[in-house]
Amino acid sequence: MDVFNQVIKVVSDALPIVQSGIPSIVGGFITAMFLRGNTQRVEFEKIKMGKVQEAIDDLVKNHELTLTELVKCKNLLRIAELADREYKNKESKHETGTEHEFDFDWFLRFFEGAGNISNEDMQLIWARILAGEVQKKGTFSLRTLETLRNMTQSEAMLVQQAAQLILTQVNREKFIYCDNLSENLTYEQEVYELNEAYGVDNKDISVMTECGILGSAKKQYRVSFFEGSNHIYNGNIIIVFQTKQELNKNCEEFLEYYAYEVTQIGNQIISILDVKSDNNYLLDLGLILKKKYPDFTISAYGIKSIDGDNIIVDTDFEVLSDYKNETINDDSLQWKK
């Protein structure tokens, strides 16, 4: 066990039981960083008693902590408080953060990024990253920390807005729908107007590709008439594409669509955002696809549960045919009543 994790264990054993492992990790990090792991220092005794702020003040008085480092420590302590709250709210059954080892290099990179964040909304995002890493080591990569570190508040809010429109493919790839510019102008205009109506335009897509949230190249997805059925879905509704039985078996046409795939970094960041999928967006998209591909039977159903590849749907209530211009929310789905 390295010095960092040894210090965490000493601090966590000394802290009151009512606290989770997160304060001990922060205290352990400060000890390893600024006390050089020296457990004989008076400041360390204060950290053991949960008086991390007092220990930091002592370091400033002793000229062992610069004003810049002081600001970073204060931001980190605030983020730790938020992370502690997030961790407890989850009522996790996983082991607490003090019962397994942590990567000092990861926390150093976290400190460098989170320490510069004073905006409350952004602090909450960083806090959820910290809580997730405490719950399970390796949940968030160093690349994700670097991406978030370079992200502005407006870009983070854009990702939160776009997350409502993210859909999932049959192979569980997550994506944001678009279409091929070389295709039918009327149809592509209809799709782009749909995206823009839900708050995400082409410029926003470009920003998210630059941030590393989306892949830089559009991917083409094809559904063959011979495959029988296929689908896309969000957390609440699934759109099913099925071949009409009366189709000519020699037909070589496809249902196809284009999308920007959500990257691994994007998936990690989006996983900690408190966002609900926009059901109306998916249903509007279903109507557009139904209009473009009349040879397919395109239906929508409420999702009862998702367990890996196993999606349980309510086939007794077909949502798309009743959707029309009415607003569909969770309460209006038959299986939710």
N, C-alpha and C positions, 0 to 999 in steps of 0.2 A: 504494500500500500504506500503510495507516494505521500509527501508532506501535506499536500493540499487535502487529500482525503483523510489523512490522520487528524488534521486540524478540524475538519468538518465533524468527524466522529466525536472529538473532545467537546466541541461547542454544542453539538446536538444532544449529547448526554447531559450537559449542564443546563440547557435551556428548559423553560417550563414545558410540561407535557402538552399544554393547550396549544402550543405553536407547532406548525408543521415543520418539515425539514428545510423549507426554503430560507428562513432567516439564518439558520445555521450554515447553509451553503454560502450566503452572502457574507456572513461573518468570517467564515473560513477563507473565502476568497480575499477579503480585505487583509486578513492576517497573513496569508501567503504572499500577497502583493506588497504590502507596506510594512509589515512587521517581520518580513523574511521568515515567516513560520516560527518566530520566537515566542514560545508559549510561557516564557517567564516574565514577559512585559506586563506592566500594570494595565495597559490598553487591552491586552488579551483577556484579562480577568473581567473587564467591563463587557467585552464582546460575549463572554461566557454567560454573563447575567442578562444578555439581551440588550445591553446599552451600547449598541453599535454606533449611534450618533455621537455619544459622549466620547467613544474611542476615536472617532474621526476628528472631533474637535481637538482632542489631545495631540493627534498627529499634526494638525495644522499649527498648533502652538509650538510644537517642537520642530517646526519647519521641515517635517518629513512628508508633508502632503502639500502640493501646490494648490493655488486657488482653482485652477482648471480641474485638477483631480478631485478637489472638494465638490465642485459642481457635479462632476460625473458620479461621485459616490452618492450624493443626495438624490440624483435622478435614479440611480440604481436601487437605492433603498425604497424609493416611492414605487418603482416598478416591482420590487420584491413584495411590497405590501399588497399590490394589486394581484400579483401572481399567487400569493398565499390565499387570497380570497377566491380567485378562480379555481385553485386546486381544491379548496374545501367545498366549493359549490358543486363540483363534479361528483363529490362523494365517492372518489375513486376507491376501488378495491385492490388496486395495485400496491406494491410495496412503497413505503414512503421514501423520499429522496435520500435519507440518511442511511439507508440499508443497502445501497450499492454504490459503486465507485463512479466518480465523474471525471470528465476530461478537462483538465485545467486549461488546455489550449482553447477548448470550445468556450469556456467561461471568460477567458481573456478576450476573445473575439466578441463575445456577447457584451462584455463591459465596454469595449471600445465603441461598439455601435449604440447600445442602449444608453450609455452614459451621456451621450450628446442629445438625448431626446427629452424635451421639457413639455411638449404638447400632450395634453391628457389623452386625446384619442389615440395618438401614436404610442404613448406609454402603455395603453391597454393592449395593443397589438403585441408589443414586446413582452408584456407580462404573460400573455397567453403562450408565447413561444417558450418562455422560461418555465411556466407551469407544465407544459407538455414535455419538455426535456427532463424535468424532475420526475415526472410520472414514468417516462420511458426514455432512457438514454439512447441517443442516436436518432430521435424522431425528426429533428431539424438539422439539415446539413450546414456546413460552413458557407457554402454557396448561397443558401437561403438567407443566412445572416448578412452576408455581403450585399445581396440584392435589397433586403429590407433597409440596410444602413444607407444605401444610396437613393432610397425612395422618398419622395416628398409627401407631404400630407395630402395634397391634391391628387397625386398619383395613387396613394393608398385608398382614398375615397372613391376614385375611379374603379379600382379593382373590386371594391365592395359593391359598387353599383353593377358592374359587369357580372359579378358572381351570381346574381339572380337569374342570369340568362344562360348559365353554363349547363350543357346537356351531356348525357352519357351515351356512348355508342355500345353496340352489342358486346364488343371486346373489352368494355369498361373504360375505354379511353374517354377522357373528358374534353369537351371542345366548345368553342363559340361558333355558331353557324354563320356562314357567309355564302356567297355564290361566285361562280366564275364570270369575270367581266366580259369574256368573249361570248357568253351565252345570250339567250334571248333578252333584249334590253328591257322589255316590259316586266318580265319576271324578276330580273335582277334588281330593277328599280323598286319593285314591290318589296323585295327582301330587305334592301338597304333602308327603305323607308320604315320597315318594321323595326329593325334594329335601332334606328335613330329615334323612333317613337318611344322606345323603352330605355332611352338615355345613353346609348352607346353608338357612336358614329365611326366612320372610317379612321378619323384622326385618333380617336380613343383606342382603336385596335392597334394603330401604329405605336402609340405610347406604350401599350402593354407588351408589344413585341420587343421594343427597345428595353423595357424593364426586365425582360426575361420571363414574364408570366405566360406569354403565348409563344409558340414556335414561329419562326420568321417566315415560313412557307406554308401556303395553303395546301391542305390535303384533300384528295378526292376520295369520296366514299361511294361505292356502287352497290346497288341491290339488284340482283338478277331476277328476271321474271321466273326463272326456274327454281329459285331458292325456297319458294313457298311463303316464308314470312321473315320479317326482320323488324327491328324496333330501335327507337331512341327514347330516352326518358330523363326526367328530373327526379327529385325525391318523392314527388306526389303523383305524377301522371306519366303514363307510358303511351307513346304513339306507335301503333303496330302497322306495318306495311305487309299486306298479304296479296298474293296473286289471285286474280279472279279465275275461277275454274273454267270459264268459257273461252279463255285466251287460246289463241293458236299456239301449239307447242313449238312451232318453228320461229316464233317471235324472238328476235335478238336484241330487243330494247332493254334498257336498264332504267331504274330509278337512281338518280345520282345527285349528290349534293357535296358542297365544299365547306371546309371548316378550318379554323385555326386550332390546333391541338394545345391543350393546357400542358405546360411543361411540368417536370417534377418539382421545380421550385415553386411554380404557380400553384400546384396542388397542395404543397406544404403550407403556403401562406393562406390560401383560401380556406384550408381546413380549420383555421383558428378564427376566421371571421364569423360573426353572428349574422348569418344571411339566410333568408328563406327563398327558395326557388319561386320565380314568377310563373304561376300556372297559366295565366292568360297568354303569356308570350309563346309558350309551347303550343297552346291550342291555336293561336293565330298562325303559327308556322305550319301546324297540321293542315289548316284550311288552305294555305298557299300551296303546299305540296299536293293536296288533294285536287286542287284546280289544275296544276301543271301535269299531274300524272293520273288521268281518269281511268287508265287501265289497271290501276292498283286499287284495292280496297284499303282505305286508310282510316283507322279507327283509334279512339283514345279511351283509356280506362284508368280508373283510380288505382293506385298501388296500395295494397294492404301492408306489405312488408318486403324488405330486401335483405337477403342473406347471401352475400357473395354473388354468384351467378343465378341464384334462385330468386325470382321475382314473383310474388303472389299478387294477382290482380283481381279486381272485382269485375268479372265478365258480365254480370247481370245489368250493369249500367254503362252504356256507351256514351261518353261525355261529349265527343265532338259533334255528333248530330244535333244535340240539344244546346250546343254552345252559342251559335249564331252571334249576336252582338251583345249577349248578356255577360256580365262579369262572373267568372268562376273563381271562387276561393275555396279554401279547405272545407268550410262549413257546407258548401253547396254540393260536395261530392257525396254520393249515396252512402258509400261505406263509412264515411266520417260521421254520419248522423247518429 
